[in-house]
Amino acid sequence: MNTYKITFTRENGTVGSDNFTAPSEAQARRDFKEVYRHGNGTITSVELVSSDAPATKRQERAALEKIRKIVDELGPDSYIATAFDGCFKDAEANIENDWALSMKDRWLTSDRELNDANGTIEELRDKLAESEKDYEAAHATAHQIAEEKDAEIASLKSRLLADDDLADISRLLSKTVADLGKEVNDAAARIVEVADQPESAAFRNAVKDHRAAKADLSHWTEVLTRVNTAKGRA
């Protein structure tokens, strides 16, 4: 588009100028007459200021409407109408929003995304093949580990005591705990008997025996508890 500087004289004799963007000088003169139709200005000169000016939105809208009418006259099933399907909406959006939408860009973007997707698919296929190999190796390793664990479990089971053995040990420990309880009580009674002789050997021996019996009682009571727990799980 061109930009023309139009200089004009008003009815009162004053001189003015205005710029008009148009494809030709003739169109610029027509646009001037439309804008100044009530002022009766007389054009005195027209100067080409620029030859690369962008069209105004009003001009874009007018051009779009002309193109739309031409395409409409050809009918909705014409080759051109088919090619222009969706383009008019993009053109309207571009004019109103200063956008740069186009069907070509959409196609190029879709084609690029499709190529990227195909590349991703191939990459995923390669990864899947590697994963399958890793799975097979992991499966073989897991099978080997399972066999080793089964052997370990069988070995451990062979070392476990039978239920009858656990019952016999529980009875033996119960008797031991009962005997130790009696020893603790006997030692405590001896301490009481010689409590008025804390420096005597009898007192010291009684205290020593009481402590030893009490420690043994605690230890074997815990062992008995563990044996009974094991017997309950068997």
Buried (B, 14 or more C-beta within 10 A) or exposed (E): BBBBBBBBBEEEEEEEEBEBBBEEBEBBBEBBEEEBEEEEBEBEEBEEEEEEBEBBEEBBBEBBEEBBEEBEEEEEEEEEBEEBEEBBEBBBEBBEEEEEBEEEEEEEEEEEEEEEEEEEEEEEEEEEEEEEEEEEEEEEEEEEEEEEEEEEEEEEEEEEBEEEEBBEBBEEBBEBBEBBBEBBEBBBEBBEEBEEEEEEEEBBBBBEBBEBBBEBBEEBBEBBEEBBEBBEEE
